[in-house]
Amino acid sequence: MDGSGASARDPEAAVASGASSVADASDSALLAKMGYKQELKRQYSTPQVFAIAFSIMGLVPSIASTVTFSLPAGPVGMVWGWFTASIFIFLVGLAMSDLASAMPTAGGLYWWTHYFAGPKWKNPLSFLIGYSNTLGLIGGVCSVDYTLALMIISCVNIAQDDGWSPSRGIIYALYVALILIHGLSAAFTGRLMPRIQTCCIFINVALVIATVIALPVGKVTRGESLNSGKYVFGHLDNETTWPTGWAFMLSWLAPIWSIGSFDSCVHMSEEALHAGKAVPLGIMFSAGSACVLGFLVLTVMAATMNQDVAHTINSKFGQPMAQIYYDALGKNGALGFMIVLCIIQYLIGLSLLVAASRQAWAFSRDGALPFSTFFRHVSKRIQYQPVRMICGLVVACLILGLLCLINNAAANALFSLFVASNYLSWGTPIFCRIIWGQGRFRPGEFYTGRFSKPIACIAVVYLMFGVILSMFPTGGPNPAPTDMNYTVVINGFVWIGCMLYYFFFARHWYTGPLMTVEDPSGDSDTTPRDGANVNQQDTPVNFKEE
């Protein structure tokens, strides 16, 4: 079903502007050059593509979720750790934007890997990246909803002011309820989703402004002075047993986790209008705004928090951000802000589940996931949504969430799966382009020009470092079992298991992305791309719109 056909049957789409119709036709043609027919409904404008990544980042809730990574290094770790890491993350976004503009498809990361990699590496690397990206996004949904469950509990604690500590069973029950609600919302709000994403921009920006204003005003109103600029920008603490310099490097984990979803723009490529322009702009704007606004929020937090960093880290509310709000605004103010944080955190989970479902759907379209024939179905009755895949992801999240029943270290594995798997997925196609694909790359509407290759090289080095960094225990060397960072175990199991599955089984049937465009006779072709395969041609294909 092509996009124009879907629009003709949709009364709302029928009144779309002429410019949108032209963009839709050109997008379908560009997608066909990559071997795919249009199956999803194109309805996301450029601001809405940006919105889905910006919504997933959800700056203030994400900062609240990850400030425990940067607080041990004090204000310098919070402020400068965020700023330095986010600059490198922005460069990764630029490198990804070059590829996304030239070849916009929902399964972009594994598709690009297959296109650029050397002949012997195409299939195994593409298979690895497809699984790594899919499982990383599932881990992201799990970690967002687990954090949301903890945020809701912290609201109860603030309201009751009694330091109630729920059992892990209660936490998991709340987590299950949130996952199920997210699944229903993602499946049945497809028509409204672009508008929801637009609203998310205003809600997130409003929360940033409210936080930046309310924290210092509340602090001064309560008769307390703000922390000095010397303290905010120059005080380096160390609440770990690592050397101070490494404690600062570990503070990078906060922005690494928070600014970790701009690839969602790539996964929405087949629903974006004028994707060759909208997707790269969405990536750049989301990564750039996170850098600037996050730096602003953290600066204000450092100026208003208790100078006893350990007091904030070990908050009785279970959330350092809740303690910062409480110290500056009192009980009612803290409760009000935490409730808003919970609402936005819910929207983060919803947007992330939508993006994850598109990546997993694209991977099943190419026959790589178990039961791909079942999961690749797109529901025409429910607004052209991959409903079966959404249901599959919900089940996967419920199973992975069982980790939170063990201990905090096991629950943190959900975070590590998101970070390390995504960083591997981002870095591999960029690396393949540098090593094997320079002669095959043809720029799209967005291109960084002569800086493209240097940016790509810096991005790959940074992403390799980010994967290694994510595997360190944050408290210090020689951790106890409850403090251990199990990233290397969880991701090692995923990566090694994926490769064993490929070499023993999948290599016999997985041959890379399939072609689903209709041939001139009208028959749908779902064969591998060999012979005239666009990915195997000696002559590079120019995917740029004519």
Secondary structure, DSSP 8 states (H G I E B T S, - for coil): --HHHHHHH-HHHHT--HHHHHHHHHHHHHHHHTT----S---B-HHHHHHHHHHHH-HHHHHHHHHHHHGGGHHHHHHHHHHHHHHHHHHHHHHHHHHHHHS--TTHHHHHHHHHS-TTTHHHHHHHHHHHHHHHHHHHHHHHHHHHHHHHHHHHHHHH-S-----HHHHHHHHHHHHHHHHHHHHH-TTTHHHHHHHHHHHHHHHHHHHHHHHHHHHHHTT-----HHHHHH-----SSS-HHHHHHHTTHHHHHHT--TTHHHHTGGGBTTHHHHHHHHHHHHHHHHHHHHHHHHHHHHHHS-S-HHHHHT-TTS-HHHHHHHHHHHHHHHHHHHHHHHHHHHHHHHHHHHHHHHHHHHHHHTT-STTHHHHT--BTTTTTB-HHHHHHHHHHHHHHGGGGGT-HHHHHHHHHHHHHHHHHHHHHHHHHHHHT-TTT----S---GGGHHHHHHHHHHHHHHHHHHTTS-SS-SS--GGG---HHHHHHHHHHHHHHHHHHTGGGT--SSB--SB-TTS-B---BS-SS-TTT-SS----S--
